[in-house]
């Protein structure tokens, strides 16, 4: 019985308030060499994501918190994976434009946790599905704060 529990271990990663810097971006699966200096601040209770690019701030509502059945299973480990909360940023059909980068039907997805506890960041993936293969076509943005610089 204990062995069966090891093989079926999935950790749920939920969206929390935070501030992250745009760390990397891909367009149709290819890395973008120079990413703009974008900072993302999320206020879960306030239902808002704020993107700051230079002196411009773009607010997007956390439009729809998806049912856990529609979260994304990713971050495979030896005998486990992580179930990542997914949140639609705005009504279907709306694009997120940050400088030269455009994400169609943006879905905010909680990042993987390198160790149990807090996620390492968040990503913005194209919808409507926002699954783990969504970055093969479209624009994906990865926000992280590995050096705790975005919150300063």
HELIX and SHEET records of a PDB file:
HELIX    1   1 UNK A    2  UNK A    7  1                                   6    
HELIX    2   2 UNK A   68  UNK A   70  5                                   3    
HELIX    3   3 UNK A  134  UNK A  136  5                                   3    
SHEET    1   A 3 UNK A   9  UNK A  13  0                                        
SHEET    2   A 3 UNK A  80  UNK A  84  1                                        
SHEET    3   A 3 UNK A  72  UNK A  74 -1                                        
SHEET    1   B 5 UNK A  30  UNK A  31  0                                        
SHEET    2   B 5 UNK A  18  UNK A  27 -1                                        
SHEET    3   B 5 UNK A  38  UNK A  43 -1                                        
SHEET    4   B 5 UNK A  48  UNK A  53 -1                                        
SHEET    5   B 5 UNK A  56  UNK A  61 -1                                        
SHEET    1   C 7 UNK A  30  UNK A  31  0                                        
SHEET    2   C 7 UNK A  18  UNK A  27 -1                                        
SHEET    3   C 7 UNK A 139  UNK A 144 -1                                        
SHEET    4   C 7 UNK A 121  UNK A 126 -1                                        
SHEET    5   C 7 UNK A 106  UNK A 110 -1                                        
SHEET    6   C 7 UNK A  86  UNK A  88 -1                                        
SHEET    7   C 7 UNK A  64  UNK A  65 -1                                        
SHEET    1   D 2 UNK A  95  UNK A  98  0                                        
SHEET    2   D 2 UNK A 101  UNK A 104 -1                                        
END                                                                             
